[in-house]
Amino acid sequence: MSRFTERLPLLPGKPLVQYAVTVVLCLVALWLRWELDGAFPPGYPFLTFFPAVILSSFLFGPRPGLVAAVLCGLFAWYVFIPPRLSFAVDGGTITAMMFYTGVVAVDIGLVHLMQAANARLLLAREEVRALAEERGQLVERSELLFQEMQHRVGNNLQMVGAVLSLQMRNLTEPTARRALSDAAARLQVIGNIQRQLYRQDGQLVPLDSFLTEVCAKMMASSARPGITCKVDAQPDIVLRPDSAVPVALIVTEAIANALEHGFRDRESGSISVRVASEDGAVFLCVEDDGAGLPPGFDAARAESIGLRISRVLSRQLEAEMALENGARGACMTLRLPSWRLADSH
């Protein structure tokens, strides 16, 4: 029904057909009134003509409605208002015709207002649909631009890392070579993290999926097939973008330390990364079953570049970081405040 009313008035480009159908409706109304004349008491000359006027206005608009009103009024006056079969004029006739004129004028006016409001509603709906399509296209383009930006940032970081690796080939001093090698490796890691931080729709990736990808790429690049890394993270934890990258860097530094020191003389072993939310805070633990920390080790005074970077990042996050021996080997823990979550304010 709503689709039908949206098409009203019908046949807008065919006025002759509109008026022809209007005349047919008026003749049908005349025939019905004639056939039912004996069933009506005196004083109802317009009874079947009102629907004809309303239908003509509803289907074809106000002008065919006016034509129907005039034809039906003349039919009723000539055939059914005494003295019949004449256009005699007296006080009763004038009163009846004024009543008829008022009723059909109100009917035609109301139908016209209804159709005008319906046309405005249809126009507004089309505008909303067009705006929605335009917005969808803008969102799609924004997502594509955002993805392209993310890829370019990651590519640029990895390109800088590659340049550092090339520069390292011209150096012979061991300390400088190691510094450039570490810098290049970290830039490669940051580039990978930047690529994995967001989904295709621009939403942040939950921490469990994010860390799983980061750890998988970290282990694949380590060329240590005998050492495994398992991520056990509570689902649906999402960090703010300014927190996710530092957390991923801290995790990769912990894994790198485990590979370099904990499994220095071993071909096999396991690393576990656990993440859980408790009382709004996020607890993260990276533990290995390697050699563990040496006796008297103090993380706060360690001069390792990786540990120094991790300490700086944890202070930026306003997080609590600890590095100690666990039940099996070394264990790094990080406690993030609740406002670091993406949905906190």
C-alpha positions in Angstrom: 0.0 0.0 0.0 2.8 2.4 0.9 4.5 1.8 -2.5 1.1 2.4 -4.2 0.5 5.7 -2.4 4.0 6.9 -3.3 3.1 6.6 -7.0 0.1 8.9 -6.6 -1.3 10.7 -8.5 -1.4 8.1 -11.2 -0.6 8.7 -14.9 0.8 12.1 -14.4 1.9 12.4 -18.1 -1.5 11.3 -19.5 -4.1 13.9 -18.6 -6.6 12.7 -21.3 -6.6 9.2 -19.7 -7.0 10.8 -16.2 -10.1 12.8 -17.3 -11.5 9.8 -19.2 -11.4 7.6 -16.2 -12.8 10.4 -14.0 -15.8 10.6 -16.4 -16.3 6.9 -16.2 -16.2 7.0 -12.3 -18.9 9.7 -12.4 -21.1 7.7 -14.8 -20.7 4.6 -12.6 -21.8 6.7 -9.6 -24.8 7.9 -11.6 -25.8 4.4 -12.5 -25.4 3.1 -8.9 -27.5 6.0 -7.6 -30.2 5.3 -10.2 -30.3 1.6 -9.5 -30.4 2.2 -5.7 -32.9 5.0 -5.9 -35.7 3.0 -4.4 -33.6 1.8 -1.5 -32.8 5.4 -0.3 -35.2 7.6 1.5 -35.8 11.1 0.1 -33.0 13.6 0.7 -29.9 11.6 -0.3 -29.1 12.7 -3.9 -25.3 12.8 -3.5 -24.7 9.6 -1.7 -22.9 7.6 -4.5 -21.3 10.7 -6.0 -19.0 11.6 -3.0 -16.9 8.4 -3.5 -16.5 9.2 -7.2 -15.1 12.7 -6.3 -12.8 11.3 -3.6 -11.5 8.5 -5.8 -10.8 10.9 -8.7 -8.9 13.2 -6.4 -7.1 10.4 -4.8 -6.0 8.6 -8.0 -5.4 11.6 -10.3 -5.0 14.8 -8.3 -7.1 17.9 -7.6 -8.0 18.9 -11.2 -9.7 15.6 -12.1 -11.3 15.8 -8.7 -12.8 19.2 -9.5 -14.0 17.8 -12.8 -15.7 14.9 -11.0 -17.2 17.3 -8.4 -18.8 19.4 -11.2 -20.1 16.4 -13.2 -21.4 14.6 -10.1 -23.1 17.8 -8.8 -24.8 18.4 -12.2 -25.9 14.7 -12.3 -27.4 14.9 -8.8 -29.1 18.2 -9.4 -30.7 17.3 -12.7 -31.7 13.7 -11.9 -32.3 13.4 -8.1 -33.1 16.8 -6.7 -36.8 17.6 -7.0 -38.2 18.6 -9.4 -36.3 15.8 -11.2 -34.9 16.0 -14.7 -34.5 19.8 -14.5 -32.2 22.4 -13.1 -34.9 24.2 -11.2 -33.7 26.5 -8.5 -35.4 27.1 -5.1 -34.3 27.5 -1.5 -33.9 23.8 -0.9 -31.9 23.2 -4.0 -29.5 26.1 -3.2 -29.0 24.7 0.3 -28.4 21.1 -1.0 -25.9 22.3 -3.6 -24.0 24.5 -1.1 -23.8 21.5 1.3 -22.5 19.4 -1.6 -20.0 22.0 -2.7 -18.6 22.4 0.9 -18.2 18.6 1.4 -16.5 18.0 -2.0 -14.2 21.0 -1.5 -13.1 19.7 1.9 -12.6 16.2 0.4 -10.5 17.4 -2.5 -8.5 19.7 -0.3 -7.7 17.0 2.3 -6.7 14.5 -0.5 -4.5 17.2 -2.1 -2.8 18.0 1.3 -2.2 14.3 1.9 -0.7 13.8 -1.5 1.5 16.9 -1.1 2.8 15.7 2.3 3.4 12.2 0.7 5.4 13.8 -2.1 7.5 15.8 0.4 8.0 12.6 2.4 9.1 10.7 -0.7 11.5 13.5 -1.6 13.0 13.6 1.9 13.4 9.8 1.8 15.2 10.0 -1.5 17.5 12.7 -0.1 18.2 10.6 2.9 18.9 7.5 0.7 21.3 9.6 -1.4 23.0 11.0 1.6 23.3 7.5 3.1 24.9 6.2 -0.2 27.2 9.2 -0.3 28.2 8.6 3.4 28.8 4.9 2.7 31.0 5.8 -0.2 32.9 8.3 1.9 33.3 5.8 4.7 34.6 3.2 2.2 37.0 5.7 0.7 38.1 6.7 4.2 38.7 3.1 5.1 40.7 2.5 2.0 42.8 5.7 2.6 43.3 4.7 6.2 44.5 1.2 5.2 46.8 2.7 2.6 48.2 5.1 5.2 48.8 2.3 7.6 50.6 0.3 5.0 52.7 3.2 3.9 53.7 4.0 7.4 54.7 0.4 8.0 56.5 0.3 4.6 58.4 3.5 5.4 59.5 2.2 8.7 60.7 -1.0 7.2 62.4 0.9 4.4 64.4 2.9 7.0 65.3 -0.4 8.7 66.5 -1.8 5.4 68.6 1.4 4.8 70.2 0.9 8.2 70.9 -2.7 7.4 72.6 -1.6 4.2 74.6 1.0 6.0 75.7 -1.6 8.5 77.6 -3.5 5.8 80.1 -0.6 5.5 80.9 -0.7 9.2 83.6 -2.8 10.7 83.4 -1.6 14.3 81.4 -4.3 16.3 79.6 -1.9 18.6 78.4 0.3 15.8 77.3 -2.7 13.7 75.4 -4.1 16.7 73.7 -0.8 17.3 72.6 -0.4 13.7 71.5 -4.0 13.6 69.3 -3.6 16.7 67.9 -0.3 15.4 67.0 -1.9 12.0 65.4 -4.9 13.7 63.3 -2.7 16.0 62.2 -0.6 13.0 61.1 -3.8 11.2 59.2 -4.8 14.3 57.5 -1.4 14.6 56.6 -1.6 10.9 54.9 -5.0 11.4 53.1 -3.7 14.5 51.8 -0.7 12.6 50.4 -2.9 9.9 48.6 -5.2 12.3 47.2 -2.6 14.7 43.9 -2.0 12.8 41.4 -4.1 11.0 40.3 -3.4 7.5 37.3 -1.4 8.7 39.6 0.9 10.7 38.7 -0.6 14.1 41.4 -1.5 16.6 42.3 -5.2 16.7 41.7 -6.9 20.0 44.8 -7.6 22.0 44.6 -11.4 21.8 44.6 -11.3 18.0 47.1 -8.5 17.8 49.7 -10.2 20.1 49.2 -13.5 18.4 50.1 -12.0 15.0 53.0 -10.0 16.5 54.5 -13.1 18.3 54.0 -15.3 15.3 56.0 -12.9 13.1 58.6 -12.5 15.8 59.2 -16.2 16.1 59.1 -16.7 12.3 61.9 -14.1 11.9 64.0 -15.6 14.7 64.9 -18.7 12.7 64.6 -20.8 15.9 62.2 -23.6 14.9 62.7 -25.5 18.1 61.4 -22.7 20.2 57.6 -22.2 20.4 55.6 -19.2 21.6 52.0 -19.5 22.8 49.6 -16.6 23.4 46.9 -17.1 26.0 44.9 -13.9 26.1 41.5 -13.0 27.3 39.4 -12.0 24.3 37.8 -8.6 23.7 40.6 -6.6 25.4 41.2 -3.6 23.2 43.9 -1.0 24.1 44.0 2.5 22.9 46.3 3.0 19.8 48.8 5.0 21.8 49.1 2.1 24.2 48.9 -0.9 21.9 52.2 -0.1 20.1 54.3 0.3 23.2 52.8 -2.9 24.7 53.7 -4.8 21.6 57.2 -3.4 21.7 57.6 -4.4 25.3 56.4 -7.9 24.5 58.7 -8.3 21.5 61.7 -7.1 23.6 60.8 -9.7 26.2 60.7 -12.4 23.6 63.9 -11.2 22.0 65.6 -11.3 25.4 64.4 -14.9 26.0 65.7 -16.0 22.6 69.0 -14.2 23.0 69.8 -15.0 26.6 67.3 -17.6 28.0 67.8 -20.0 25.1 71.4 -19.0 24.1 72.7 -22.6 24.3 69.5 -24.4 23.7 67.8 -25.6 20.5 64.3 -26.1 22.0 62.1 -24.4 24.6 58.8 -22.5 25.0 57.7 -19.0 25.6 54.2 -18.2 26.9 52.4 -14.8 26.7 49.4 -14.4 29.0 47.0 -11.5 29.1 44.1 -11.0 31.4 41.8 -8.2 32.7 41.2 -7.9 36.4 39.5 -5.0 38.2 39.7 -3.0 35.0 43.5 -3.3 34.8 45.3 -5.4 32.2 47.9 -7.9 33.4 50.5 -9.2 30.9 53.1 -11.8 31.4 55.9 -13.1 29.2 57.5 -16.3 30.6 60.0 -18.7 29.2 61.5 -22.0 30.4 65.0 -21.0 29.6 68.1 -20.5 31.8 66.5 -17.7 33.8 68.1 -14.5 35.1 71.6 -14.6 36.5 72.1 -14.3 40.3 71.9 -10.7 41.6 70.3 -9.4 38.4 68.6 -6.0 38.9 66.3 -5.0 36.0 66.3 -1.3 37.2 70.1 -1.1 36.7 70.5 -3.3 33.7 72.2 -1.6 30.7 70.6 -3.7 28.0 69.2 -1.5 25.3 66.1 -3.6 25.1 65.4 -3.4 28.8 66.1 0.3 28.9 63.6 0.7 26.0 61.0 -1.4 27.9 61.5 0.6 31.1 61.0 3.9 29.2 57.9 2.6 27.4 56.4 1.3 30.7 56.9 4.7 32.3 55.2 6.3 29.3 52.3 3.9 29.8 52.2 4.6 33.6 52.4 0.9 33.9 54.1 -1.3 36.5 56.8 -3.5 35.0 58.8 -6.3 36.7 61.4 -8.8 35.4 62.3 -11.7 37.7 62.7 -15.4 37.8 59.5 -17.4 37.6 58.7 -21.1 38.2 60.5 -22.2 35.0 62.7 -19.4 33.8 62.6 -15.6 33.4 59.2 -13.8 33.7 58.4 -10.3 32.6 55.1 -8.9 34.0 53.3 -5.6 33.1 50.3 -4.1 34.8 48.5 -1.5 32.7 46.0 1.0 34.3 42.3 0.7 33.3 42.3 4.0 31.4 44.6 2.5 28.8 41.7 0.4 27.5 40.1 1.7 24.3 36.6 2.0 25.8 37.6 3.9 28.9 37.4 7.6 29.3 
